[in-house]
Amino acid sequence: MLYFLALIPATGLVLAGYLVLVLSARTEGGMRAFGRYLGFWAFTLAALVILGAILAAAHGGHRGFGAHGGMHCPWQDGARFAPRPAEPEGPRSPAAPDGAANPAPPAAPPAPR
């Protein structure tokens, strides 16, 4: 449904192209040809906006091109929110209150097995 918003710039491009074509019909010489090309270019851009919205809607939520959907995002499939490895259990020193020094020395790391 969000792709219907592409109709807004496409409509603006069609109106601008029509206005340029009408105004170029009133001129003479090189400006007439330039106006015709500019008007048709606006119509082409409007068609490309609509075509891009249709292709984006048909493409769905898939990203990239290719057989497997293109690039792989590192945070897909929950890899970003994977649980961290467990910390080794051992004696811990009590936390000191804010602003006070911690009288207990830090615990030594466990010996390797």
C-alpha positions as CSV (number, residue, x, y, z in Angstrom):
1,M,0.0,0.0,0.0
2,L,2.9,2.3,0.6
3,Y,3.9,2.1,-3.0
4,F,0.8,4.1,-3.9
5,L,2.7,7.1,-2.7
6,A,4.7,6.9,-6.0
7,L,1.5,8.3,-7.7
8,I,2.2,11.7,-6.1
9,P,5.5,12.4,-7.9
10,A,4.3,10.7,-11.0
11,T,1.2,12.9,-11.2
12,G,3.4,16.0,-10.7
13,L,5.7,14.9,-13.5
14,V,2.8,14.3,-15.8
15,L,1.3,17.7,-15.1
16,A,4.6,19.4,-15.5
17,G,5.2,17.6,-18.8
18,Y,1.8,18.6,-20.1
19,L,2.4,22.2,-19.1
20,V,5.7,22.2,-20.8
21,L,4.2,20.7,-24.0
22,V,1.4,23.3,-24.0
23,L,3.8,26.2,-23.4
24,S,6.3,24.9,-26.0
25,A,3.5,24.8,-28.6
26,R,3.2,28.6,-28.3
27,T,6.9,29.2,-29.0
28,E,8.9,29.2,-32.1
29,G,12.3,27.8,-33.2
30,G,14.7,25.9,-30.9
31,M,12.6,26.5,-27.8
32,R,9.7,24.6,-29.3
33,A,11.9,21.5,-29.9
34,F,13.5,21.8,-26.5
35,G,10.0,22.0,-24.9
36,R,8.8,19.0,-26.7
37,Y,11.8,17.0,-25.6
38,L,11.5,18.2,-22.0
39,G,7.8,17.3,-21.9
40,F,8.4,13.8,-23.2
41,W,11.3,13.4,-20.8
42,A,8.9,14.3,-17.9
43,F,6.4,11.7,-19.2
44,T,9.2,9.1,-19.3
45,L,10.3,9.9,-15.8
46,A,6.7,9.5,-14.6
47,A,6.5,6.2,-16.2
48,L,9.8,5.1,-14.6
49,V,8.5,6.1,-11.2
50,I,5.4,4.0,-11.7
51,L,7.4,1.1,-13.1
52,G,9.8,1.2,-10.2
53,A,6.9,1.1,-7.7
54,I,5.4,-1.9,-9.4
55,L,8.7,-3.7,-9.5
56,A,9.3,-2.9,-5.8
57,A,5.9,-4.2,-4.8
58,A,6.3,-7.3,-6.9
59,H,9.8,-7.9,-5.4
60,G,8.3,-8.0,-1.9
61,G,10.5,-8.0,1.1
62,H,13.5,-9.6,-0.7
63,R,16.7,-7.6,-1.0
64,G,19.2,-7.7,-3.8
65,F,19.3,-9.8,-6.9
66,G,20.5,-13.3,-7.7
67,A,19.5,-16.8,-6.8
68,H,19.8,-16.4,-3.1
69,G,18.5,-12.8,-2.6
70,G,21.8,-11.0,-2.9
71,M,23.7,-9.7,0.1
72,H,23.2,-11.2,3.5
73,C,22.7,-8.8,6.4
74,P,24.6,-9.8,9.5
75,W,21.7,-9.2,11.8
76,Q,19.2,-11.4,9.9
77,D,18.1,-14.7,11.4
78,G,18.6,-13.4,15.0
79,A,22.4,-13.5,14.7
80,R,22.6,-10.0,16.1
81,F,20.7,-10.9,19.2
82,A,22.4,-14.2,19.8
83,P,23.0,-15.0,23.5
84,R,26.5,-14.2,24.8
85,P,28.7,-17.0,26.1
86,A,28.2,-17.6,29.8
87,E,30.8,-16.0,32.1
88,P,32.7,-18.4,34.3
89,E,31.3,-18.8,37.8
90,G,33.6,-17.8,40.6
91,P,33.7,-15.7,43.8
92,R,32.8,-12.1,43.2
93,S,33.6,-9.1,45.3
94,P,30.6,-7.2,46.6
95,A,29.8,-4.0,44.8
96,A,30.8,-0.8,46.5
97,P,28.2,2.0,46.9
98,D,28.5,5.0,44.6
99,G,31.4,7.2,45.5
100,A,33.0,4.8,47.9
101,A,36.1,2.8,47.3
102,N,35.8,-1.0,47.0
103,P,37.7,-2.5,50.0
104,A,37.7,-6.0,48.6
105,P,40.4,-6.8,46.0
106,P,39.2,-8.2,42.7
107,A,38.9,-11.9,42.4
108,A,41.6,-13.8,40.7
109,P,40.7,-15.5,37.4
110,P,40.1,-19.2,37.7
111,A,43.0,-21.5,36.9
112,P,42.9,-23.2,33.5
113,R,42.1,-26.9,33.5
